[in-house]
Amino acid sequence: MLESFGRGLKMIGASVKMGWQDKRLLLPSVVTVFTNIFFGFFLLWLASEKMHSNPVAPPARPHPAHHSYTSMFSHGHGFGHRGGPAPDVNQIAGQMAGQMGQMGQMAGQVVGQIGVNAPMDPSGTGSFQGLMNTDAWLSVVAIMAIWWLTNRFLEGVTTALVYSHLTEGRGTGTFREACAAVASSFPAIVALGLVTLLAKTVASWLRKQKDQAGVMSMGFKFLASIVEVFWTLAGHLILPAIVIEGTSFWGGMKRADKIAQSNLLTIGVGEVGVEGICRFTSYLVYSVGMSLFGYMYYMKLAMTHPLFVAGTIAWVACVVIVTALSIYIRAAFYTCLYVWAIEAESVRETERKQIPAPGPLAAALA
């Protein structure tokens, strides 16, 4: 485990160095972060609009001459004013807490979700089911689909740029060429998205079944993990095949299967602990941010307080940097694996161990 961790750190360091030398490699990942923020807030806004269209129910025994809370306080009345019975504060608080819980669930869906096949994968929509009607649900599904395809498009651009950097040298390849390569493979990317959604649904269903399976719960959990691990690896290798070689989705599936079956990679993905380090770092940054906001709330600092403003700006900057680097490093890692597999495929099996790993992966395995 420590060896895998050490290799992962070397891979990350070499990837960051490669990106610093050719900053175009980092740009699609930075754009991905801001598109995630945009889509996330858009969904929260949509949910907020839905909540406003279904406001909190009035108290069980309203006074005929109803006053809003604003009017009560502006006229000097308290909750126990003489004009009528006091509103049921517990009922109102319970309803507000329920709505806040729904908002929290949705925030968990749109922020920091790491699902099958990609970081911050917005393909899960379970938390919206109890809140949306049919029309709103279709809108959410459409937004989620556009969000996922945008992420995959930008990941494909990163893959194309990294591939050009590794095979043709620094500064080669253009954004126009990379975008054209991804756009020409768009139908295959859509198919990848549909199968990814299916894999995520199956894994989610298996995890739900373990709660009702009794002694078989461990078996369902194991199967869910197998689906997630298999499709995470396959999906990350299918995308380079689609973008680099211009294959169809099924062609990419065959390429990924051939890489696995023909032992074109002499290492396992887990031998370079990139995924674990990226996940841990993201979790650490989010935890520090939550702790910081909790401390400021405990100290009753106003949102306009300089410490609150500075802390928020610093935390948001860290989230953007860490998330963008995680997306870029994952794309660079799997592109290196794919390039290595292509080079190993061109020689006899007995000579494959002599093929050096490309770019940052070589630094990780040195």
Secondary structure, 3 states (H helix, E strand, C coil): CHHHHHHHHHHHHHHHHHHHHCHHHCHHHHHHHHHHHHHHHHHHHHHHHHHHHCCCCCCCCCCCCCCCHHHHHHCCCCCCCCCCCCCCHHHHHHHHHHHHHHHHHHHHHHCCCCECCECCCCCCCHHHCCCCCHHHHHHHHHHHHHHHHHHHHHHHHHHHHHHHHHHHCCCCCCHHHHHHHHHHCHHHHHHHHHHHHHHHHHHHHHHHHCCCCHHHHHHHHHHHHHHHHHHHHHHHHHHHHHHHHCCCHHHHHHHHHHHHHCCCCCCCHHHCCHHHHHHHHHHHHHHHHHHHHHHHHHCCCCCCCHHHHHHHHHHHHHHHHHHHHHHHHHHHHHHHHHHHHHHHHCCCHHHHHHCCCCHHHHHHHC
